[in-house]
């Protein structure tokens, strides 16, 4: 997923950009709240949840039916959730640039990002360890995940060794580490060349995935290669394979190179973060003024439809980065102009605030429901819908509790650097 923070400081924050250069018609003072973007996070998190519920809830015989294959191949393929992750990655670059305060030290910046990223992740990881009975002796399974370094090695033993959705947090961490280095470069881009840089990064993303497709081993057909790992029988098992003891015991689980490089490898996703940063500067400098959602949404629909007819290296993110950038910039401009839509309503904004915890806790909840409710029973489509609804309710309740009792208190207590008291000189 994920960007882990769309909370911004008050509108009194100074602009993170250099003074506007020639070609800039009007600038915006950044740092204010963007409720439409906060609310949009919820829909992306909900899309990931729906896909995960389809593939990670072992509801037999539904998962072995032709109906399931039709739904998974035609309506909820893997790129349905992957597109939402692309949204989070581009949004992360946008929000980090938007909310950055001038003069903030690198240490203070990373301190805030780590405080936002790790506590909720550790709560979800601890819950998964308990409900999945993860053998702590298998250090390779859980330590890299806890540290968020697990996607740097092309082995499913580590990439998918613990709470599966947390793979994207390792990429988020790479984003945050790169930001202090990239920020001065983004500031130096001439205002009239910002769009050219976005187009250049989009072209680089496509060319990078072309290289992965032709230079690395992996599926070359356009069919959806992702299916649940099934076990024999028509009775539901007590857990998905990713949370089973058989999975944890395996010494080495290789990945498909072209898929891992194009989707999981953090460096491959950095350009999406940079696109988001430049998009934020375009909004700040008044270079993106569109407030109509129609064109970005149509472009996103067209590129998403194209993912059905391209190889796997292009299915997961490459085609939709551009439309996601346009959509995020447009929603931000709408927020700045006070155009409130459904995603900016108070209930949806609240859901957006808890979406990070919701994204992380969903898989542990699914493992728990699989053990207590699904295992040993049989389910058709309606049974899967009922189990999904139960997981949704429990995940949302747990996310709200984590946000209220973990995330908010930690950020309020530790995230802000307190100004030093002036030293009084003796009279």
C-alpha positions as CSV (number, residue, x, y, z in Angstrom):
1,X,0.0,0.0,0.0
2,X,1.1,2.6,0.9
3,X,1.5,6.0,1.9
4,X,1.3,6.0,5.6
5,X,0.5,9.7,6.2
6,X,-1.7,12.2,4.5
7,X,-2.0,14.4,7.6
8,X,-0.5,17.8,6.9
9,X,0.5,20.7,9.1
10,X,-1.6,23.8,9.2
11,X,-1.8,26.2,6.3
12,X,0.7,28.5,8.0
13,X,3.5,26.2,6.8
14,X,5.9,27.9,4.3
15,X,6.3,26.8,0.7
16,X,8.8,23.9,0.3
17,X,9.6,25.2,-3.2
18,X,12.1,27.7,-4.3
19,X,10.7,31.1,-5.4
20,X,8.7,30.8,-8.5
21,X,10.7,31.2,-11.7
22,X,9.7,32.5,-15.0
23,X,6.6,30.8,-16.4
24,X,4.9,30.4,-13.1
25,X,1.6,32.2,-13.1
26,X,0.5,31.7,-9.5
27,X,1.7,29.7,-6.6
28,X,-0.1,28.0,-3.7
29,X,0.9,28.0,-0.1
30,X,1.2,24.2,0.6
31,X,0.9,22.4,3.9
32,X,-2.9,22.6,4.4
33,X,-5.2,19.6,4.8
34,X,-6.4,17.9,1.6
35,X,-9.6,16.1,2.7
36,X,-10.4,14.8,-0.8
37,X,-7.0,13.0,-1.0
38,X,-7.4,11.7,2.5
39,X,-10.8,10.3,1.7
40,X,-9.5,8.8,-1.6
41,X,-7.0,6.7,0.4
42,X,-10.0,4.8,1.8
43,X,-11.2,3.6,-1.6
44,X,-7.7,2.4,-2.5
45,X,-7.5,0.5,0.8
46,X,-11.0,-1.0,0.2
47,X,-9.9,-2.2,-3.2
48,X,-6.9,-4.0,-1.8
49,X,-9.1,-5.5,0.9
50,X,-11.7,-6.8,-1.6
51,X,-9.0,-8.5,-3.7
52,X,-7.3,-10.0,-0.6
53,X,-10.6,-11.3,0.6
54,X,-11.1,-13.1,-2.7
55,X,-7.7,-14.8,-2.8
56,X,-6.8,-15.2,0.9
57,X,-10.1,-16.4,2.4
58,X,-9.9,-20.2,1.8
59,X,-13.7,-20.7,1.2
60,X,-14.1,-24.1,-0.4
61,X,-15.6,-25.2,-2.8
62,X,-16.2,-21.6,-3.9
63,X,-12.4,-21.0,-4.6
64,X,-12.4,-24.1,-6.8
65,X,-15.4,-23.2,-8.8
66,X,-15.7,-21.9,-12.3
67,X,-17.6,-18.9,-10.8
68,X,-14.5,-18.0,-8.8
69,X,-12.3,-18.2,-11.8
70,X,-14.6,-15.9,-13.8
71,X,-14.7,-13.4,-11.0
72,X,-10.9,-13.5,-10.4
73,X,-9.9,-13.4,-14.1
74,X,-12.5,-10.9,-15.4
75,X,-13.6,-8.6,-12.5
76,X,-11.1,-8.8,-9.7
77,X,-7.7,-9.8,-11.1
78,X,-4.5,-9.0,-9.2
79,X,-4.0,-5.7,-10.9
80,X,-7.2,-4.5,-9.3
81,X,-5.3,-4.3,-6.0
82,X,-2.0,-3.4,-7.6
83,X,-3.6,-0.3,-9.1
84,X,-4.6,0.8,-5.6
85,X,-1.0,0.3,-4.5
86,X,0.2,2.5,-7.3
87,X,-2.2,5.2,-6.1
88,X,-0.6,5.0,-2.7
89,X,2.9,5.2,-4.0
90,X,2.3,8.3,-6.2
91,X,0.2,9.8,-3.4
92,X,3.1,9.3,-0.9
93,X,5.4,11.4,-3.1
94,X,2.8,14.1,-3.4
95,X,1.9,14.3,0.3
96,X,5.5,14.1,1.5
97,X,6.5,17.0,-0.7
98,X,3.3,19.0,0.0
99,X,3.6,18.8,3.8
100,X,7.4,19.2,4.1
101,X,8.3,22.2,6.2
102,X,11.3,24.2,5.1
103,X,14.2,24.0,7.6
104,X,13.2,20.6,8.8
105,X,16.3,18.5,9.4
106,X,16.8,15.1,7.8
107,X,16.8,13.5,11.2
108,X,13.5,15.2,12.2
109,X,11.9,14.3,8.9
110,X,12.9,10.6,9.1
111,X,11.9,10.5,12.8
112,X,8.3,11.6,11.9
113,X,8.1,9.1,9.0
114,X,9.4,6.2,11.1
115,X,7.0,7.0,13.9
116,X,4.2,7.0,11.4
117,X,5.3,3.8,9.7
118,X,6.5,1.4,12.3
119,X,4.1,1.3,15.3
120,X,1.0,0.3,13.4
121,X,3.1,-2.2,11.3
122,X,4.5,-3.8,14.5
123,X,1.0,-4.1,16.0
124,X,-0.3,-5.9,12.8
125,X,2.9,-8.0,12.7
126,X,2.5,-9.1,16.3
127,X,-1.2,-10.0,15.7
128,X,-0.2,-12.1,12.7
129,X,2.5,-13.9,14.6
130,X,0.0,-14.9,17.2
131,X,-3.0,-15.9,15.0
132,X,-0.8,-17.7,12.5
133,X,1.4,-19.3,15.1
134,X,4.5,-18.2,13.3
135,X,7.5,-20.2,14.5
136,X,9.9,-17.6,16.0
137,X,12.8,-19.9,15.5
138,X,12.4,-19.2,11.8
139,X,14.1,-15.8,11.9
140,X,14.3,-15.5,8.2
141,X,10.5,-15.5,8.1
142,X,9.7,-12.7,10.5
143,X,12.8,-10.5,11.3
144,X,13.2,-9.0,7.8
145,X,9.5,-8.3,7.7
146,X,9.5,-6.6,11.1
147,X,12.5,-4.4,10.1
148,X,10.9,-3.7,6.7
149,X,13.8,-4.8,4.6
150,X,12.2,-8.0,3.4
151,X,11.5,-7.0,-0.2
152,X,15.1,-6.3,-1.1
153,X,15.8,-10.1,-1.6
154,X,14.1,-12.0,-4.4
155,X,12.8,-14.8,-2.1
156,X,9.2,-15.4,-1.1
157,X,10.6,-16.8,2.1
158,X,11.1,-13.2,3.2
159,X,8.8,-11.1,0.8
160,X,5.7,-13.1,1.8
161,X,7.0,-14.5,5.1
162,X,4.8,-12.6,7.5
163,X,2.0,-10.1,7.1
164,X,1.8,-10.1,3.3
165,X,0.4,-6.5,2.8
166,X,3.5,-5.1,4.6
167,X,5.7,-5.6,1.5
168,X,4.7,-2.1,0.3
169,X,6.0,-0.6,3.6
170,X,9.5,-1.6,2.7
171,X,9.1,0.5,-0.5
172,X,7.6,3.4,1.5
173,X,10.7,3.3,3.7
174,X,12.9,3.5,0.6
175,X,10.9,6.5,-0.5
176,X,11.5,8.3,2.8
177,X,15.2,7.6,2.8
178,X,15.5,9.0,-0.7
179,X,13.4,12.1,-0.1
180,X,16.1,14.3,1.5
181,X,18.4,13.5,-1.4
182,X,15.9,14.1,-4.2
183,X,14.2,17.2,-2.7
184,X,16.9,19.7,-3.8
185,X,16.8,18.2,-7.3
186,X,13.0,18.6,-7.6
187,X,13.3,22.2,-6.3
188,X,15.8,23.0,-9.1
189,X,13.5,22.0,-11.9
190,X,12.4,25.0,-13.9
191,X,8.7,25.5,-13.5
192,X,8.0,25.4,-17.3
193,X,9.7,22.0,-17.4
194,X,7.8,20.2,-14.6
195,X,5.4,18.4,-17.0
196,X,8.3,17.3,-19.2
197,X,10.0,15.7,-16.2
198,X,6.7,13.9,-15.4
199,X,6.5,12.6,-19.0
200,X,10.1,11.6,-18.9
201,X,9.6,9.6,-15.7
202,X,6.6,7.9,-17.1
203,X,8.6,6.9,-20.2
204,X,11.4,5.6,-18.0
205,X,8.9,3.4,-16.1
206,X,7.7,1.9,-19.3
207,X,11.2,1.3,-20.6
208,X,12.3,-0.2,-17.3
209,X,9.5,-2.7,-17.5
210,X,10.2,-3.5,-21.1
211,X,13.7,-4.4,-20.0
212,X,12.4,-6.6,-17.2
213,X,10.0,-8.3,-19.6
214,X,12.6,-9.2,-22.2
215,X,15.6,-9.5,-20.0
216,X,14.3,-11.6,-17.1
217,X,12.5,-14.9,-16.7
218,X,8.8,-14.8,-16.2
219,X,5.4,-15.3,-17.8
220,X,5.0,-13.7,-21.2
221,X,1.3,-14.3,-21.9
222,X,-1.3,-11.7,-21.2
223,X,-3.4,-14.1,-19.0
224,X,-3.7,-13.4,-15.3
225,X,-1.1,-15.8,-13.8
226,X,-2.2,-15.3,-10.2
227,X,-4.4,-17.9,-8.6
228,X,-4.8,-18.9,-4.9
229,X,-2.7,-21.8,-3.7
230,X,-5.2,-24.5,-3.1
231,X,-5.1,-27.8,-1.2
232,X,-7.0,-31.0,-2.0
233,X,-10.6,-31.5,-0.9
234,X,-13.9,-29.6,-0.9
235,X,-13.8,-28.7,2.8
236,X,-12.2,-25.3,3.7
237,X,-8.8,-25.4,5.3
238,X,-8.2,-23.5,8.5
239,X,-5.8,-21.0,6.8
240,X,-4.5,-19.8,3.5
241,X,-1.2,-21.3,2.5
242,X,0.6,-17.9,3.2
243,X,-0.3,-18.3,6.9
244,X,0.3,-22.1,7.2
245,X,3.0,-24.0,9.0
246,X,3.9,-25.6,5.7
247,X,4.7,-22.2,4.3
248,X,6.8,-21.2,7.3
249,X,8.9,-24.4,7.2
250,X,10.0,-24.0,3.6
251,X,13.7,-23.1,3.3
252,X,13.6,-21.2,0.1
253,X,10.6,-20.1,-2.0
254,X,11.9,-18.5,-5.3
255,X,10.1,-15.6,-6.9
256,X,9.4,-14.9,-10.6
257,X,12.2,-12.5,-11.5
258,X,10.3,-10.3,-13.9
259,X,7.4,-10.0,-11.5
260,X,9.5,-9.3,-8.4
261,X,11.6,-6.6,-10.2
262,X,8.6,-4.9,-11.7
263,X,6.4,-5.0,-8.6
264,X,8.2,-5.7,-5.3
265,X,11.7,-4.4,-5.8
266,X,11.8,-0.9,-4.0
267,X,14.1,0.8,-6.4
268,X,11.8,-0.1,-9.3
269,X,8.9,1.8,-7.6
270,X,11.0,5.0,-6.8
271,X,10.0,6.7,-10.0
272,X,6.3,6.6,-9.0
273,X,7.3,8.5,-5.8
274,X,9.2,11.0,-7.8
275,X,6.2,11.5,-10.1
276,X,4.1,12.3,-7.0
277,X,6.7,14.8,-5.8
278,X,6.8,16.7,-9.1
279,X,2.9,16.6,-9.3
280,X,2.8,18.3,-5.9
281,X,5.2,21.0,-7.1
282,X,3.0,21.5,-10.2
283,X,0.0,22.1,-8.0
284,X,2.0,24.5,-5.8
285,X,3.3,26.5,-8.7
286,X,-0.1,26.7,-10.4
287,X,0.9,24.5,-13.3
288,X,-1.9,22.1,-12.7
289,X,-5.3,23.8,-12.6
290,X,-7.8,21.1,-13.8
291,X,-10.7,20.5,-11.4
292,X,-12.7,18.1,-13.6
293,X,-12.4,14.5,-12.6
294,X,-13.8,13.2,-15.9
295,X,-10.6,13.1,-17.9
296,X,-8.3,11.6,-15.3
297,X,-10.9,8.9,-14.5
298,X,-11.5,8.1,-18.1
299,X,-7.7,7.8,-18.7
300,X,-7.4,5.6,-15.6
301,X,-10.2,3.4,-16.9
302,X,-8.6,3.1,-20.3
303,X,-5.2,2.2,-19.0
304,X,-6.6,-0.2,-16.4
305,X,-8.5,-2.0,-19.2
306,X,-5.2,-2.2,-21.1
307,X,-3.7,-4.2,-18.2
308,X,-5.9,-7.1,-19.3
309,X,-4.1,-7.4,-22.6
310,X,-0.4,-6.9,-21.6
311,X,2.2,-9.2,-20.0
312,X,2.5,-9.4,-16.2
313,X,5.5,-6.9,-16.1
314,X,3.1,-4.2,-17.3
315,X,-0.1,-5.3,-15.5
316,X,0.8,-4.2,-12.0
317,X,1.7,-0.5,-12.2
318,X,3.4,0.8,-15.4
319,X,0.4,1.7,-17.4
320,X,-1.6,3.5,-14.7
321,X,1.0,5.8,-13.1
322,X,0.3,8.7,-15.4
323,X,-3.5,8.7,-14.9
324,X,-3.0,8.3,-11.1
325,X,-0.7,11.4,-11.1
326,X,-3.4,13.4,-13.0
327,X,-6.1,12.1,-10.6
328,X,-4.2,13.0,-7.5
329,X,-3.3,16.5,-8.7
330,X,-6.9,17.2,-9.8
331,X,-8.3,16.1,-6.4
332,X,-5.7,18.3,-4.7
333,X,-6.7,21.3,-6.8
334,X,-10.4,20.6,-6.0
335,X,-9.5,20.6,-2.3
336,X,-7.7,23.9,-2.6
337,X,-10.6,25.5,-4.3
338,X,-13.1,24.2,-1.8
339,X,-14.9,21.8,-4.2
340,X,-16.2,19.2,-1.9
341,X,-17.1,15.9,-3.3
342,X,-18.1,12.6,-1.8
343,X,-14.5,11.7,-0.9
344,X,-14.1,14.9,1.1
345,X,-17.1,14.2,3.3
346,X,-16.4,13.8,7.0
347,X,-17.2,10.0,7.2
348,X,-15.0,9.2,4.2
349,X,-12.2,11.4,5.5
350,X,-12.3,9.5,8.8
351,X,-12.2,6.2,6.9
352,X,-9.2,7.7,5.0
353,X,-7.4,8.4,8.3
354,X,-7.8,4.8,9.5
355,X,-7.0,3.3,6.1
356,X,-3.4,2.7,6.9
357,X,-4.2,0.5,9.9
358,X,-7.1,-1.1,7.9
359,X,-4.6,-2.0,5.1
360,X,-2.2,-3.7,7.5
361,X,-4.6,-5.4,9.9
362,X,-6.8,-7.0,7.2
363,X,-4.7,-10.1,6.6
364,X,-4.2,-11.0,10.2
365,X,-8.0,-10.6,10.6
366,X,-8.6,-12.9,7.6
367,X,-6.2,-15.5,9.1
368,X,-8.2,-15.3,12.4
369,X,-11.6,-15.7,10.7
370,X,-10.2,-18.6,8.6
371,X,-9.2,-20.4,11.8
372,X,-12.3,-19.7,13.9
373,X,-15.1,-19.6,11.2
374,X,-14.0,-21.0,7.8
375,X,-11.9,-24.0,8.6
376,X,-13.7,-27.3,8.4
377,X,-16.8,-25.9,6.7
378,X,-18.0,-25.5,3.1
379,X,-18.9,-22.2,1.4
380,X,-20.4,-21.0,-1.9
381,X,-20.5,-17.4,-3.2
382,X,-22.9,-16.2,-0.5
383,X,-20.8,-17.9,2.2
384,X,-17.7,-16.0,0.9
385,X,-19.7,-12.7,0.9
386,X,-20.6,-13.3,4.5
387,X,-17.0,-14.1,5.6
388,X,-15.8,-11.1,3.7
389,X,-18.4,-8.9,5.5
390,X,-17.2,-10.3,8.8
391,X,-13.6,-9.6,8.0
392,X,-14.4,-6.1,6.9
393,X,-16.3,-5.3,10.1
394,X,-13.5,-6.7,12.3
395,X,-10.7,-5.1,10.3
396,X,-12.4,-1.7,10.4
397,X,-13.0,-1.9,14.2
398,X,-9.4,-3.0,14.8
399,X,-8.1,-0.2,12.5
400,X,-10.1,2.4,14.3
401,X,-8.8,1.2,17.6
402,X,-5.1,1.2,16.3
403,X,-5.5,4.7,14.9
404,X,-7.1,6.1,18.1
405,X,-4.9,4.3,20.7
406,X,-1.6,3.8,18.9
407,X,-1.1,6.1,15.9
408,X,-2.6,9.4,17.2
409,X,-1.0,9.2,20.7
410,X,2.4,8.4,19.3
411,X,2.3,11.1,16.7
412,X,1.0,13.7,19.2
413,X,3.6,12.8,21.8
414,X,6.8,12.2,19.8
415,X,6.4,13.3,16.2
416,X,6.9,17.0,16.7
417,X,10.2,18.5,17.7
418,X,9.7,20.8,20.7
419,X,11.4,24.2,20.4
420,X,14.2,24.6,22.8
421,X,13.7,27.1,25.6
422,X,15.9,30.1,25.4
423,X,18.8,30.2,27.8
424,X,18.4,33.0,30.2
425,X,21.6,34.9,30.8
426,X,22.5,36.0,34.3
427,X,21.9,39.7,35.0
